[in-house]
Amino acid sequence: MQVLQNRLQLKDFRLIRAIYETGQLAIAAERMSLTQPAASRMLASIERLVGMTLFVRHPKGMTATPAGEILARNAAGLLNGLEQTLQEVTAVTSGKSGSVRVGSVTGGAVAFVVPAIQKLKANAGSADIYVDVAPSDVLIQGLIDGEYDFVLSRLPPGTDSRQFNILTGRVEIIRFLVREGHPLAGEKKLRLGDLSDYEWLMQAPRTPLRHAIEEAFLSQGLPSPQETVNTTSLLVMISYLTTSDAIAPITQEVVELLGPKVFGGRVAALDVADSVVVTPYHLISRKHQLMSPLATRLRELVFAGLATGRHRE
């Protein structure tokens, strides 16, 4: 048995399977691009290794012996498994299979990660793709820990940028959502001061969006919103908005995703004259990181979307 494991080769199994399927040595030889004498010599060599006859020759062709049946049956499994293995390897190396994990801030996930995944899935249907949406400090730590292939994130203060590859930059424009029928809904050219006395739904202190809001109020000599509920959950925000007079600052990309018909039109964006933007987020990966072909393809698609988005601004 050890001799067979060491000496029977894939071409031997292919010949056995070809003879079994065709019943003709000449046709099997043609299938393998061999001359009939060469195929006959190969079969004789295989039978010597096995120590028994594998095919009985008769005027109408060749019929497998019990030993030939066993080898032919297992040859099919072996060759099919090899073919499947090669297909999977090809898919992985071409970026059509495998897994990739991405982290992103909310606006980046909505505007660029989701469209990139949809394009990737067009010819990589078996790919496993994981997307986490989180604040930048969580994303960057996850990237450092190897949890993500790349992230769309800001660099938190004190982060050493030299350990990363950083591509492009994109600011987020803030819009202000309220429930339908809110006292300010429908008003034109509101100022920040008109919003300050209402309850606010915001991200936690020291997050970029929260900082942008506080800086905007400060630049106009206004106190920051005092009555706040802190949440990063979009579902919590919508639920709270539709049952209160709270105001929620949210990025333009998410507002466009929600659209006027989402949630039965129960939320609306205020017309605020003051422009508030958040510091840019970037496409970030670790230096010297070995990225899979699938992750590389997805990162390229995200980057292409960012570049297109900049041209439209």
C-alpha positions as CSV (number, residue, x, y, z in Angstrom):
1,M,0.0,0.0,0.0
2,Q,2.9,2.4,0.8
3,V,4.3,1.7,-2.6
4,L,1.1,2.7,-4.2
5,Q,0.9,5.9,-2.2
6,N,4.5,6.8,-3.2
7,R,4.3,5.8,-6.9
8,L,0.8,6.2,-8.3
9,Q,0.6,9.7,-9.8
10,L,-2.3,11.9,-10.8
11,K,-1.8,11.0,-14.5
12,D,-2.2,7.3,-13.5
13,F,-5.6,8.0,-11.9
14,R,-6.6,10.1,-14.9
15,L,-5.9,7.2,-17.2
16,I,-7.7,4.7,-15.1
17,R,-10.8,7.0,-14.9
18,A,-10.6,7.7,-18.7
19,I,-10.5,4.0,-19.6
20,Y,-13.3,3.2,-17.1
21,E,-15.6,6.0,-18.5
22,T,-14.9,5.3,-22.2
23,G,-14.3,1.6,-22.2
24,Q,-11.8,2.1,-25.0
25,L,-8.0,2.5,-24.6
26,A,-7.7,4.5,-27.9
27,I,-10.4,7.1,-26.8
28,A,-8.9,7.3,-23.3
29,A,-5.4,7.9,-24.8
30,E,-6.8,10.6,-27.0
31,R,-8.5,12.3,-24.1
32,M,-5.1,12.4,-22.3
33,S,-3.3,13.5,-25.4
34,L,-1.3,10.3,-25.5
35,T,-0.6,7.8,-28.3
36,Q,-2.4,4.4,-27.8
37,P,1.0,2.6,-27.4
38,A,2.0,5.1,-24.7
39,A,-1.3,4.7,-22.9
40,S,-1.0,0.9,-23.1
41,R,2.5,1.0,-21.6
42,M,1.3,3.3,-18.8
43,L,-1.6,1.0,-17.9
44,A,0.8,-2.0,-17.8
45,S,3.1,-0.1,-15.5
46,I,0.1,0.8,-13.2
47,E,-1.0,-2.9,-13.1
48,R,2.5,-4.0,-12.2
49,L,2.5,-1.5,-9.3
50,V,-0.9,-2.6,-8.1
51,G,0.0,-6.3,-8.6
52,M,-3.2,-7.2,-10.4
53,T,-5.2,-6.7,-13.6
54,L,-7.4,-3.6,-13.6
55,F,-9.1,-4.0,-17.0
56,V,-10.1,-7.0,-19.0
57,R,-9.6,-6.6,-22.7
58,H,-12.2,-8.0,-25.1
59,P,-13.2,-7.4,-28.7
60,K,-15.6,-4.5,-27.9
61,G,-13.2,-2.7,-25.5
62,M,-12.2,-2.9,-21.9
63,T,-14.1,-3.7,-18.7
64,A,-12.9,-2.9,-15.2
65,T,-12.1,-5.7,-12.8
66,P,-13.2,-5.3,-9.2
67,A,-9.9,-3.7,-8.4
68,G,-10.2,-1.5,-11.4
69,E,-13.7,-0.5,-10.2
70,I,-12.4,0.6,-6.8
71,L,-9.5,2.6,-8.3
72,A,-11.7,4.2,-10.9
73,R,-14.3,5.2,-8.3
74,N,-11.7,6.7,-6.0
75,A,-9.9,8.3,-8.9
76,A,-13.1,10.3,-9.6
77,G,-13.3,11.5,-6.0
78,L,-9.6,12.4,-6.0
79,L,-9.7,14.2,-9.3
80,N,-12.9,16.1,-8.5
81,G,-11.4,17.1,-5.1
82,L,-8.3,18.3,-6.8
83,E,-10.3,20.3,-9.3
84,Q,-12.4,21.8,-6.6
85,T,-9.2,22.7,-4.6
86,L,-7.6,24.3,-7.7
87,Q,-10.8,26.3,-8.3
88,E,-10.8,27.5,-4.7
89,V,-7.2,28.5,-4.9
90,T,-7.7,30.3,-8.1
91,A,-10.7,32.1,-6.7
92,V,-8.8,33.2,-3.6
93,T,-5.7,34.3,-5.5
94,S,-7.8,36.3,-8.0
95,G,-9.8,38.0,-5.2
96,K,-13.1,36.2,-6.0
97,S,-13.3,34.2,-2.8
98,G,-12.0,34.3,0.8
99,S,-13.0,36.6,3.6
100,V,-12.4,40.3,4.4
101,R,-13.3,42.4,7.5
102,V,-13.8,46.1,7.2
103,G,-14.5,48.7,9.9
104,S,-16.0,52.1,9.2
105,V,-17.6,55.2,10.6
106,T,-21.3,55.4,9.8
107,G,-21.1,57.9,6.9
108,G,-18.3,56.0,5.2
109,A,-20.0,52.7,5.5
110,V,-23.2,54.0,3.9
111,A,-21.6,56.1,1.2
112,F,-18.6,53.9,0.2
113,V,-18.3,50.5,1.8
114,V,-21.8,49.3,0.9
115,P,-21.5,50.3,-2.8
116,A,-18.0,48.7,-3.0
117,I,-19.3,45.4,-1.5
118,Q,-22.1,45.3,-4.0
119,K,-19.6,45.8,-6.9
120,L,-17.3,43.1,-5.4
121,K,-20.1,40.6,-5.0
122,A,-21.0,40.9,-8.7
123,N,-18.2,38.4,-9.5
124,A,-17.2,37.2,-6.0
125,G,-20.5,35.7,-4.8
126,S,-18.8,33.3,-2.4
127,A,-16.8,35.9,-0.5
128,D,-17.4,36.3,3.2
129,I,-17.4,40.0,4.0
130,Y,-17.8,41.4,7.5
131,V,-18.5,45.1,8.2
132,D,-18.4,46.8,11.6
133,V,-19.6,50.3,12.2
134,A,-18.0,51.9,15.2
135,P,-16.4,55.1,16.5
136,S,-12.9,55.9,15.2
137,D,-11.0,55.1,18.4
138,V,-12.6,51.6,18.4
139,L,-11.8,51.1,14.7
140,I,-8.2,52.2,14.9
141,Q,-7.5,49.9,17.9
142,G,-9.2,47.1,16.1
143,L,-7.0,47.7,13.1
144,I,-3.9,47.7,15.3
145,D,-5.0,44.4,16.8
146,G,-5.5,42.8,13.4
147,E,-9.3,42.6,13.6
148,Y,-9.7,44.6,10.3
149,D,-8.0,44.5,6.9
150,F,-8.7,48.2,6.6
151,V,-10.9,50.9,8.0
152,L,-12.6,54.1,7.0
153,S,-11.8,56.1,10.1
154,R,-10.3,59.2,11.6
155,L,-7.1,59.1,13.5
156,P,-7.8,59.7,17.2
157,P,-5.6,62.3,18.9
158,G,-2.2,60.9,20.0
159,T,-2.2,58.1,17.4
160,D,1.1,57.5,15.7
161,S,0.2,57.8,12.0
162,R,3.6,56.3,10.9
163,Q,2.3,52.8,11.5
164,F,-0.4,53.2,8.8
165,N,-0.9,53.6,5.1
166,I,-3.4,56.5,4.9
167,L,-5.2,57.2,1.6
168,T,-7.4,60.2,0.7
169,G,-9.6,62.2,3.1
170,R,-13.3,63.0,3.2
171,V,-15.2,65.4,5.4
172,E,-18.7,64.7,6.5
173,I,-21.4,67.3,6.4
174,I,-23.8,67.3,9.3
175,R,-27.6,67.5,8.9
176,F,-30.1,67.8,11.7
177,L,-33.0,65.3,11.9
178,V,-36.3,65.8,13.8
179,R,-39.7,64.1,13.8
180,E,-42.4,65.1,11.4
181,G,-44.4,67.9,12.9
182,H,-41.5,69.2,15.0
183,P,-41.9,72.9,16.0
184,L,-38.9,73.7,13.8
185,A,-39.8,71.5,10.8
186,G,-40.5,73.5,7.7
187,E,-38.7,76.6,9.0
188,K,-36.2,78.2,6.6
189,K,-32.6,79.2,7.2
190,L,-32.5,78.3,10.9
191,R,-29.5,79.3,13.0
192,L,-27.8,77.1,15.6
193,G,-29.2,79.4,18.3
194,D,-32.7,78.4,17.2
195,L,-31.8,74.7,18.0
196,S,-30.0,75.1,21.4
197,D,-33.0,74.9,23.7
198,Y,-34.2,71.5,22.5
199,E,-33.1,68.1,23.7
200,W,-30.4,66.5,21.5
201,L,-29.5,63.0,20.5
202,M,-25.7,62.8,20.0
203,Q,-22.7,60.6,20.0
204,A,-20.6,60.5,23.2
205,P,-18.4,63.4,24.3
206,R,-15.0,63.6,22.6
207,T,-16.2,61.9,19.4
208,P,-15.6,63.8,16.2
209,L,-19.2,64.5,15.4
210,R,-19.9,65.7,19.0
211,H,-16.8,67.8,18.9
212,A,-17.9,69.4,15.6
213,I,-21.2,70.4,17.1
214,E,-19.7,71.8,20.2
215,E,-17.1,73.8,18.2
216,A,-19.9,75.2,15.9
217,F,-21.9,76.4,18.9
218,L,-18.7,77.8,20.5
219,S,-17.7,79.7,17.3
220,Q,-21.0,81.6,17.5
221,G,-20.7,82.3,21.2
222,L,-23.4,79.9,22.1
223,P,-23.5,77.3,24.9
224,S,-23.4,73.7,23.8
225,P,-26.7,71.8,23.9
226,Q,-27.3,71.0,27.6
227,E,-30.0,68.3,27.5
228,T,-28.5,65.3,25.6
229,V,-29.0,61.6,25.2
230,N,-25.9,59.8,24.0
231,T,-26.2,57.0,21.5
232,T,-24.5,55.6,18.4
233,S,-27.4,53.4,17.4
234,L,-29.4,54.6,14.4
235,L,-32.4,52.6,15.4
236,V,-32.4,54.1,18.9
237,M,-32.0,57.5,17.4
238,I,-35.0,57.1,15.0
239,S,-37.2,55.6,17.8
240,Y,-36.4,58.5,20.1
241,L,-36.8,61.1,17.5
242,T,-40.3,60.0,16.4
243,T,-41.6,60.2,19.9
244,S,-40.0,63.5,21.1
245,D,-39.0,67.0,20.1
246,A,-35.3,66.0,20.2
247,I,-32.8,67.0,17.5
248,A,-30.2,64.5,16.1
249,P,-27.1,65.6,14.2
250,I,-26.3,63.0,11.6
251,T,-24.2,62.9,8.4
252,Q,-25.5,63.8,5.0
253,E,-24.8,60.2,3.7
254,V,-27.1,58.7,6.3
255,V,-29.8,61.3,5.7
256,E,-29.7,60.4,2.0
257,L,-29.9,56.7,2.8
258,L,-32.9,57.2,5.0
259,G,-34.7,59.3,2.4
260,P,-38.1,60.9,2.8
261,K,-40.1,57.6,2.6
262,V,-38.1,55.7,5.2
263,F,-40.0,55.1,8.5
264,G,-43.2,56.3,6.8
265,G,-41.8,59.9,6.4
266,R,-41.8,60.3,10.2
267,V,-38.5,62.1,10.2
268,A,-37.3,65.3,8.5
269,A,-34.1,67.3,8.0
270,L,-34.1,70.8,9.3
271,D,-33.1,73.7,7.0
272,V,-30.1,75.1,8.9
273,A,-28.1,77.9,7.4
274,D,-25.0,77.2,9.4
275,S,-22.7,74.7,7.8
276,V,-21.2,72.2,10.2
277,V,-18.6,69.7,9.0
278,V,-16.7,66.9,10.8
279,T,-13.0,66.4,10.4
280,P,-12.1,64.1,7.5
281,Y,-12.0,60.3,7.8
282,H,-9.4,58.3,5.8
283,L,-8.9,54.9,4.2
284,I,-6.4,53.4,6.6
285,S,-4.5,50.1,6.7
286,R,-1.5,48.9,8.6
287,K,1.9,49.2,7.0
288,H,3.7,46.0,6.0
289,Q,0.3,44.2,6.3
290,L,-0.1,41.2,4.0
291,M,-3.6,41.8,2.6
292,S,-5.5,39.0,0.8
293,P,-6.4,39.6,-2.9
294,L,-10.1,39.9,-1.9
295,A,-9.3,42.6,0.7
296,T,-7.1,44.4,-1.8
297,R,-9.9,44.4,-4.4
298,L,-12.4,45.7,-1.9
299,R,-10.1,48.4,-0.7
300,E,-9.5,49.5,-4.3
301,L,-13.2,49.7,-4.9
302,V,-13.7,51.8,-1.8
303,F,-10.9,54.1,-2.8
304,A,-12.4,54.5,-6.3
305,G,-15.7,55.5,-4.7
306,L,-13.9,58.1,-2.5
307,A,-12.1,59.5,-5.6
308,T,-15.4,59.7,-7.5
309,G,-17.1,61.4,-4.6
310,R,-14.4,64.0,-4.4
311,H,-14.8,64.9,-8.0
312,R,-18.5,65.5,-7.5
313,E,-18.1,67.8,-4.6
